[in-house]
Amino acid sequence: MNAFAEILEAIAHAPIEKRAMTNHGVLNEAYAYAKPSSFARGMRIDLGSVTILLISGTASIDEHGVSVHIGDFRAQLRRTFDNITGLLESEGCTWHDIVRTSCYLRDIDRDYDAFNEERTAFFKEQGLDPLPASTGIQAHLCRPELLIEIEAIAMFRTDKACCNCGKE
């Protein structure tokens, strides 16, 4: 049986377990804001030996919930990547487990070239091959000072056949 068929078989018969994910070292909880928001930083879904991480829109926010790198698109993008990295690490994963990103830019006409340069450099630093599927979208973000927000989906195996999540 090929790997994809094994994954489908595991999913078909596995109980679905889910829990919120977080990493207070890089991000606070959304409910802790002055104007609380009702969402988790991410959701972990375990389907037998397959795990899916749904990472909520993540931006250049520090561990106290403060926007950082105001006005600096490239620095905001790097902080966003660092925040997502921290969330992945909290679940024992890396960017090699990311299968999709949705990237929301406040001003796609102004910032897309810088976005593509930084994303390309970051993915190269991570040694990603294949690259994750991705969509770039212009959007009004939740705070006027934020220039970029990224959602991500990661998928990995948690059994001994796992190769990317760092577990034996």
C-alpha beads as a LAMMPS data file, in Angstrom:
LAMMPS data file: protein, C-alpha beads

168 atoms
167 bonds

1 atom types
1 bond types

-500.0 500.0 xlo xhi
-500.0 500.0 ylo yhi
-500.0 500.0 zlo zhi

Masses

1 110.0

Atoms # bond

1 1 1 0.000 0.000 0.000
2 1 1 1.434 3.422 -0.857
3 1 1 1.883 6.152 1.769
4 1 1 -1.165 8.157 0.657
5 1 1 -3.408 5.093 0.855
6 1 1 -2.034 4.368 4.342
7 1 1 -2.859 7.905 5.438
8 1 1 -6.391 7.612 4.078
9 1 1 -6.818 4.266 5.842
10 1 1 -5.574 5.753 9.119
11 1 1 -7.913 8.716 8.815
12 1 1 -10.911 6.585 7.892
13 1 1 -10.785 4.524 11.086
14 1 1 -9.180 6.848 13.605
15 1 1 -10.973 8.759 16.316
16 1 1 -10.645 12.515 15.856
17 1 1 -8.944 14.242 18.751
18 1 1 -8.444 17.992 18.775
19 1 1 -6.971 20.582 21.093
20 1 1 -5.851 24.186 20.974
21 1 1 -2.159 24.837 20.496
22 1 1 -0.093 27.734 21.804
23 1 1 3.412 28.919 22.597
24 1 1 3.458 31.684 25.208
25 1 1 7.147 32.248 24.515
26 1 1 6.280 33.933 21.214
27 1 1 2.565 34.816 21.345
28 1 1 -0.014 35.578 23.989
29 1 1 -3.561 34.267 23.770
30 1 1 -6.084 36.266 21.753
31 1 1 -8.531 36.246 24.670
32 1 1 -5.932 38.164 26.726
33 1 1 -6.193 41.299 24.552
34 1 1 -7.762 44.501 25.898
35 1 1 -10.557 43.733 23.441
36 1 1 -10.649 39.928 23.774
37 1 1 -10.961 37.859 20.644
38 1 1 -12.397 34.362 20.496
39 1 1 -9.965 32.096 18.660
40 1 1 -7.090 29.748 19.384
41 1 1 -3.603 30.399 18.005
42 1 1 -3.958 27.048 16.320
43 1 1 -5.780 23.759 16.436
44 1 1 -4.123 20.345 16.560
45 1 1 -6.159 17.530 15.047
46 1 1 -4.935 13.981 15.636
47 1 1 -6.262 11.263 13.336
48 1 1 -4.516 8.136 14.493
49 1 1 -0.911 8.440 13.324
50 1 1 -1.644 11.557 11.236
51 1 1 -1.687 15.028 12.750
52 1 1 -2.932 18.225 11.128
53 1 1 -2.112 21.655 12.539
54 1 1 -4.351 24.557 11.570
55 1 1 -2.456 27.715 12.500
56 1 1 -4.627 30.813 12.820
57 1 1 -3.720 34.069 11.151
58 1 1 -0.410 35.049 12.726
59 1 1 1.275 38.436 12.517
60 1 1 4.086 40.533 13.972
61 1 1 2.835 40.311 17.561
62 1 1 5.095 39.766 20.569
63 1 1 4.540 37.558 23.615
64 1 1 2.667 40.423 25.334
65 1 1 0.220 40.921 22.453
66 1 1 1.941 44.086 21.219
67 1 1 2.409 44.774 17.509
68 1 1 6.122 45.021 16.710
69 1 1 8.160 46.414 13.796
70 1 1 5.582 49.079 12.969
71 1 1 6.023 50.358 9.401
72 1 1 8.723 47.795 8.482
73 1 1 7.167 45.180 6.182
74 1 1 10.232 42.918 5.990
75 1 1 10.740 42.899 9.769
76 1 1 7.022 42.193 10.327
77 1 1 7.208 39.274 7.890
78 1 1 10.272 37.832 9.651
79 1 1 8.552 38.144 13.062
80 1 1 5.481 36.444 11.588
81 1 1 7.649 33.566 10.341
82 1 1 9.303 33.381 13.792
83 1 1 5.895 33.234 15.503
84 1 1 4.726 30.431 13.219
85 1 1 8.034 28.631 13.797
86 1 1 7.420 28.855 17.559
87 1 1 3.938 27.399 17.180
88 1 1 5.299 24.562 15.030
89 1 1 8.062 23.849 17.550
90 1 1 5.505 23.681 20.361
91 1 1 4.015 20.683 18.541
92 1 1 7.353 19.071 17.600
93 1 1 7.285 20.187 13.974
94 1 1 9.131 22.346 11.469
95 1 1 8.384 24.243 8.288
96 1 1 9.007 20.957 6.442
97 1 1 5.581 19.880 7.697
98 1 1 3.772 22.929 6.271
99 1 1 1.619 21.997 3.285
100 1 1 -0.204 25.311 2.750
101 1 1 -0.049 28.994 3.644
102 1 1 -2.541 31.798 3.103
103 1 1 -0.759 35.159 3.165
104 1 1 -2.725 38.346 3.766
105 1 1 -0.991 41.591 2.765
106 1 1 -2.441 44.999 3.661
107 1 1 -1.116 46.500 0.397
108 1 1 -0.267 43.780 -2.098
109 1 1 0.709 46.241 -4.854
110 1 1 3.256 47.996 -2.633
111 1 1 4.586 44.999 -0.675
112 1 1 4.373 41.906 -2.893
113 1 1 7.921 42.149 -4.282
114 1 1 9.389 42.456 -0.776
115 1 1 7.077 39.665 0.409
116 1 1 8.166 37.311 -2.357
117 1 1 11.876 38.089 -1.807
118 1 1 11.650 37.501 1.958
119 1 1 9.468 34.389 1.660
120 1 1 11.796 32.911 -0.974
121 1 1 14.840 33.590 1.228
122 1 1 13.126 32.165 4.328
123 1 1 11.975 29.014 2.533
124 1 1 15.503 28.574 1.133
125 1 1 16.951 28.952 4.665
126 1 1 14.531 26.234 5.806
127 1 1 15.583 23.968 2.907
128 1 1 11.988 23.452 1.794
129 1 1 11.468 21.152 -1.178
130 1 1 8.736 20.875 -2.147
131 1 1 7.461 24.348 -1.331
132 1 1 4.070 24.608 0.387
133 1 1 1.006 25.540 -1.613
134 1 1 0.247 29.215 -1.030
135 1 1 -2.117 32.053 -1.804
136 1 1 -1.419 35.782 -1.514
137 1 1 -4.411 37.995 -0.770
138 1 1 -4.859 41.719 -0.155
139 1 1 -6.864 42.253 3.019
140 1 1 -7.714 44.691 5.785
141 1 1 -6.021 43.214 8.828
142 1 1 -7.251 43.275 12.421
143 1 1 -4.879 46.078 13.467
144 1 1 -4.093 49.069 11.250
145 1 1 -0.328 48.859 11.936
146 1 1 -0.053 45.243 10.742
147 1 1 1.152 44.799 7.170
148 1 1 1.157 40.979 6.873
149 1 1 -0.688 38.032 8.426
150 1 1 -0.203 34.359 7.580
151 1 1 -2.316 31.244 8.189
152 1 1 -0.660 27.852 7.822
153 1 1 -1.581 24.191 7.645
154 1 1 0.899 21.504 8.648
155 1 1 0.467 17.763 8.292
156 1 1 2.703 15.018 9.626
157 1 1 2.808 11.468 10.868
158 1 1 3.415 10.707 14.520
159 1 1 4.331 7.034 14.159
160 1 1 7.758 5.554 13.472
161 1 1 7.383 6.232 9.748
162 1 1 7.445 9.961 10.498
163 1 1 10.270 11.747 8.745
164 1 1 9.734 15.525 9.279
165 1 1 8.351 16.060 12.761
166 1 1 11.578 15.212 14.569
167 1 1 10.123 12.295 16.526
168 1 1 11.549 8.812 16.494

Bonds

1 1 1 2
2 1 2 3
3 1 3 4
4 1 4 5
5 1 5 6
6 1 6 7
7 1 7 8
8 1 8 9
9 1 9 10
10 1 10 11
11 1 11 12
12 1 12 13
13 1 13 14
14 1 14 15
15 1 15 16
16 1 16 17
17 1 17 18
18 1 18 19
19 1 19 20
20 1 20 21
21 1 21 22
22 1 22 23
23 1 23 24
24 1 24 25
25 1 25 26
26 1 26 27
27 1 27 28
28 1 28 29
29 1 29 30
30 1 30 31
31 1 31 32
32 1 32 33
33 1 33 34
34 1 34 35
35 1 35 36
36 1 36 37
37 1 37 38
38 1 38 39
39 1 39 40
40 1 40 41
41 1 41 42
42 1 42 43
43 1 43 44
44 1 44 45
45 1 45 46
46 1 46 47
47 1 47 48
48 1 48 49
49 1 49 50
50 1 50 51
51 1 51 52
52 1 52 53
53 1 53 54
54 1 54 55
55 1 55 56
56 1 56 57
57 1 57 58
58 1 58 59
59 1 59 60
60 1 60 61
61 1 61 62
62 1 62 63
63 1 63 64
64 1 64 65
65 1 65 66
66 1 66 67
67 1 67 68
68 1 68 69
69 1 69 70
70 1 70 71
71 1 71 72
72 1 72 73
73 1 73 74
74 1 74 75
75 1 75 76
76 1 76 77
77 1 77 78
78 1 78 79
79 1 79 80
80 1 80 81
81 1 81 82
82 1 82 83
83 1 83 84
84 1 84 85
85 1 85 86
86 1 86 87
87 1 87 88
88 1 88 89
89 1 89 90
90 1 90 91
91 1 91 92
92 1 92 93
93 1 93 94
94 1 94 95
95 1 95 96
96 1 96 97
97 1 97 98
98 1 98 99
99 1 99 100
100 1 100 101
101 1 101 102
102 1 102 103
103 1 103 104
104 1 104 105
105 1 105 106
106 1 106 107
107 1 107 108
108 1 108 109
109 1 109 110
110 1 110 111
111 1 111 112
112 1 112 113
113 1 113 114
114 1 114 115
115 1 115 116
116 1 116 117
117 1 117 118
118 1 118 119
119 1 119 120
120 1 120 121
121 1 121 122
122 1 122 123
123 1 123 124
124 1 124 125
125 1 125 126
126 1 126 127
127 1 127 128
128 1 128 129
129 1 129 130
130 1 130 131
131 1 131 132
132 1 132 133
133 1 133 134
134 1 134 135
135 1 135 136
136 1 136 137
137 1 137 138
138 1 138 139
139 1 139 140
140 1 140 141
141 1 141 142
142 1 142 143
143 1 143 144
144 1 144 145
145 1 145 146
146 1 146 147
147 1 147 148
148 1 148 149
149 1 149 150
150 1 150 151
151 1 151 152
152 1 152 153
153 1 153 154
154 1 154 155
155 1 155 156
156 1 156 157
157 1 157 158
158 1 158 159
159 1 159 160
160 1 160 161
161 1 161 162
162 1 162 163
163 1 163 164
164 1 164 165
165 1 165 166
166 1 166 167
167 1 167 168
